[in-house]
Amino acid sequence: MIRCLSFLFVALLAFSSNGMYAQQKPEPWSNKQLLETEKLASRIGQGEVQNLLILSIGPDALIKGSVGIGPASEKENINKLRAYLKDVAKGKEVIIYCGCCPFDRCPNIRPAFRALNAMGFKNAKLLNIHQNVKVDWLDKGYPLNE
């Protein structure tokens, strides 16, 4: 009986440790790879966009100068992202954004950023949209695609 309880305790401990590890899995980007919306809006406003590529990996390409790839949670759009970036220099500043929802619930940013990492992009950034693209870009009057 004691052996059985010991086994159950060890199994429960191992299971809960694995669950905790899964919850603490690091994001595929670092804090220095987050770009604040104000900074990107300022760069666009000042015409400082010649050396960057802005990609929407969500439902709409609203930000001025951005290219719509489509929701990166869908395999065909990840393939589209890879094809689009195939001939882009690995040192190019590539900024991705979704904006459908806060990061913790967004189904698109992680697969897209993992793809950028796997392709070897050295200057990949994620636009730091705290709530959604409406609140963090549209409502602030930042530049839009026409």
DAGI-V374228 format. One record per pair of residues at least 6 apart in sequence whose C-alpha atoms are under 7 Angstrom apart, sorted by the first residue. I is the first residue (numbers start at 1). GAP is how many residues later the second one is. Records with the same first field share a line. If there is no record, write none. Layout:
I: GAP, GAP
This chain:
28: 82, 85, 86
33: 91, 92, 93
34: 91, 92, 93, 94
35: 90, 91, 92, 93
36: 91, 92
37: 90, 91, 92
41: 101, 102
43: 6
51: 41, 42
52: 40, 41, 42
53: 40, 41, 42
54: 11, 12, 13, 40, 41, 42
55: 11, 12, 13, 14, 40, 41, 42
56: 10, 11, 12, 13, 14, 40, 41, 42
57: 11, 12, 13, 14, 15, 39, 40, 41, 51
58: 12, 13, 14, 39, 40, 41, 42, 50
59: 11, 12
60: 8
61: 6, 7
62: 82, 83
63: 80, 81, 82
64: 79, 80, 81
65: 80
69: 8, 11, 12
70: 7
71: 6, 37
72: 6, 36, 37, 39, 40
73: 34, 35, 38
78: 34
90: 30, 31, 32
91: 30, 31, 32
92: 31
93: 30, 31
94: 29, 30, 31
95: 29, 30, 31, 32
96: 29, 30, 31
97: 29, 30
98: 10, 11
99: 30, 33, 34
100: 6, 32, 33
101: 30, 31
102: 27, 28, 29, 30
116: 8
129: 7
130: 6
